[in-house]
Amino acid sequence: MNADATNTDTAAGGGSPTLFDLEPAGASAEVTDQRTQAVAKKASTKKTAKKASAKGEKGAEPAPRKRASAESMAANQREISVSEFFTKNRHLLGFDSPLKALLTAVKEAVDNSLDACEEGGILPEITVEISPGEQEGRFRIAVEDNGPGIVRDQVGKIFGKLLYGSKFHKLSQTRGQQGIGIAAAGMYGQLTTGKPVRILSRPGKRAKAREFLLSIDTARNKPEIHHDEEIEWDHGQGTRVEIEMEGRYQKGQRSVDMYLKQTAIANPHLTLHFVDPGGEKVSYERNANELPPETLEIKPHPHGVELGMLISMLKATECKSLSGFLQEEFSRVGATVAKKIVDAAGKGLTLKSYPTRIAREEANELHRAISETKISNPSTDCIAPIGEELVLAGLKKEIDADFYASSTRPPAVYRGNPFQIEVGIAYGKPEGIGLELTEGGRIRKKVKSGKDVVEDLVADADEPVRVLRFANRVPLLYQQSACAVTKGIIQTNWKSYGLTQPRGALPIGPMVLLVHIASVWVPFTSESKEALAAYPEIIKEVKLGLQECGRKLGAYIRKGKRLKREFEKRSYIEKYIPHIGLALQEILDLTDAERDATVEELEDVLHKSRKF
Ligand SMILES: Nc1ncnc2c1ncn2[C@@H]1O[C@H](COP(=O)(O)OP(=O)(O)OP(=O)(O)O)[C@@H](O)[C@H]1O
């Protein structure tokens, strides 16, 4: 029975005994009237409570709930398409505000262009255009590359299907990993403007170019191609992607401009052109004419494989023996290591055991044996760091500072995945400390270089240092505090290198800190790829890299402080040298020429008095 109905009945005086039933007969009309009023009030209170409860107001009685049965629940249970999921959860992909959405879309397209050019062995030249869209608050982004292009059959799946890509299943150093990025950007455009994505592709100089217009059928996670036609395109081979979307364009630390500038720093082999919504053009010319060294795809390292994955691999393998399986499917396992693992596993497993018939219990022992067996670290020809020299060149090209240092750590391993950390430092605004020692031993004020640089990259002297984080050469602009890189910086003792550092915070000073991780699988904290997960191995390497650069910085700051003290002392003495000259002239009866020569000599002695 409906609980509400019971209450109403009771209030109306029917059903179970109430106050009225207990009242003696012949009670006065006034009392009856009061009773009637009380009943009416009670009923009205209940109605109000019901309404309030429906509105969710505090203090209201809870509204009665309709109970679901397994059958009624079953009627609502159905598969969720990955596109529907990410439409609702677009913040997971970096589309949570118009400002960030614009940046994410540009980033996905540029990262893809860079990956494609490098895979194709082509020096990348990329053009990014952002122009106002058809309505206020809309923008049209276009990213064009000179990469290998995309073949006709693949265009639909790449741009109209989430979780489709060429990089997820291989362990190699690429910017993209998940197979979500560009389709998600197109989906966001479609969601906010209703417009399809436009793609131009020319897969090879001799091939004909084609134009496509497509959108995603989000319920089925499938492409809907509206237009597919051969066109004349005045462009060599390559791809052009155009997406109209709701967005906000703004310059600043987390802007498209900053992402592109940082991309140019970390990719010295890239020539990049950018046209902003106001029509202003910026170009970053490459300062390296060689592509980064080619990296090899690797197999998983046994120490990075979890039990569930091992069981799946055993089921899926085509190898006919356990020995073959261990050697074929993993890196760093030869015949000797395979034998050691199998011997340590016991459970009747032999080198000849048939992998697909290995039961869960045996797999468990095999997994234990793998973790106990000493296996050499994964090979490192699968990762390509930027290199100390190019990190320095990139910083010098784009940031006007007093002092630069860089360091590339040797490769290390987290969860079986090789990675390498690089650190760069640009310290001091030239107009800040601004003193230098000339070859002749003089200390002079530095002249501003006058380079066209981003002024706001170097922090002010009383601000926390600016951090530039990169993962496989991609700038990470959001979620700085959640990132393993920031944790590594905070855990480093900057006081010993001459900087101030509040407890548990970034150091303070006019400095840019660049940290790059190169890896076959970058452990991001979410699908939007904004922060690195805090693996202790990664934090440790970040700290070691920072310490290497920090020591050089410490020496520079100490020298700078000495220079400053000396400069002040010399300036003070220098003021009195002409007076000393005059006094000497009077005492020693010198000619004017002799006096000037003495003054010059005294100045020389002063300036060459100390070596730094
Ligand atoms: N400009 C391009 N030129 C050539 N191939 C491309 C281009 N853009 C995308 N692709 C291909 O499309 C695939 C899917 O791209 P998408 O951005 O969706 O995912 P991803 O780059 O693999 O991973 P992530 O989701 O981490 O970015 C890529 O793996 C690549 O093979």
The ligand as a Tripos MOL2 file, in Angstrom:
@<TRIPOS>MOLECULE
LIG
   31    33     1     0     0
SMALL
NO_CHARGES

@<TRIPOS>ATOM
      1 N1         47.7470   14.5010  -39.2070 N.pl3     1 LIG1
      2 C1         47.8030   13.1660  -39.2620 C.ar      1 LIG1
      3 N2         48.5380   12.5380  -40.1930 N.ar      1 LIG1
      4 C2         48.6150   11.1870  -40.2520 C.ar      1 LIG1
      5 N3         47.9750   10.3560  -39.3960 N.ar      1 LIG1
      6 C3         47.2170   10.8970  -38.4350 C.ar      1 LIG1
      7 C4         47.0850   12.3300  -38.3140 C.ar      1 LIG1
      8 N4         46.2610   12.5740  -37.2820 N.ar      1 LIG1
      9 C5         45.9080   11.3850  -36.7720 C.ar      1 LIG1
     10 N5         46.4790   10.3600  -37.4490 N.ar      1 LIG1
     11 C6         46.3050    8.9040  -37.1700 C.3       1 LIG1
     12 O1         45.0910    8.7860  -36.4400 O.3       1 LIG1
     13 C7         45.2680    8.0480  -35.2510 C.3       1 LIG1
     14 C8         44.2920    8.5090  -34.2010 C.3       1 LIG1
     15 O2         44.6250    9.8020  -33.7440 O.3       1 LIG1
     16 P1         44.1190   10.2940  -32.3200 P.3       1 LIG1
     17 O3         44.5400   11.6980  -32.1080 O.co2     1 LIG1
     18 O4         42.6620   10.0370  -32.2240 O.co2     1 LIG1
     19 O5         44.8380    9.3150  -31.2830 O.3       1 LIG1
     20 P2         46.3730    9.1010  -30.9280 P.3       1 LIG1
     21 O6         47.1810   10.2460  -31.4110 O.co2     1 LIG1
     22 O7         46.7640    7.7430  -31.4130 O.co2     1 LIG1
     23 O8         46.3110    9.0640  -29.3330 O.3       1 LIG1
     24 P3         45.8290   10.1870  -28.2910 P.3       1 LIG1
     25 O9         44.4010    9.9560  -28.0260 O.co2     1 LIG1
     26 O10        46.6860    9.9110  -27.0820 O.co2     1 LIG1
     27 O11        46.1090   11.5200  -28.9210 O.co2     1 LIG1
     28 C9         46.7130    8.2400  -34.8870 C.3       1 LIG1
     29 O12        47.1580    7.1450  -34.0970 O.3       1 LIG1
     30 C10        47.3870    8.3040  -36.2730 C.3       1 LIG1
     31 O13        47.6700    6.9930  -36.7400 O.3       1 LIG1
@<TRIPOS>BOND
     1     1     2 1
     2     2     3 ar
     3     2     7 ar
     4     3     4 ar
     5     4     5 ar
     6     5     6 ar
     7     6     7 ar
     8     6    10 ar
     9     7     8 ar
    10     8     9 ar
    11     9    10 ar
    12    10    11 1
    13    11    12 1
    14    11    30 1
    15    12    13 1
    16    13    14 1
    17    13    28 1
    18    14    15 1
    19    15    16 1
    20    16    17 2
    21    16    18 1
    22    16    19 1
    23    19    20 1
    24    20    21 2
    25    20    22 1
    26    20    23 1
    27    23    24 1
    28    24    25 2
    29    24    26 1
    30    24    27 1
    31    28    29 1
    32    28    30 1
    33    30    31 1
@<TRIPOS>SUBSTRUCTURE
     1 LIG1         1 GROUP 0 **** ****
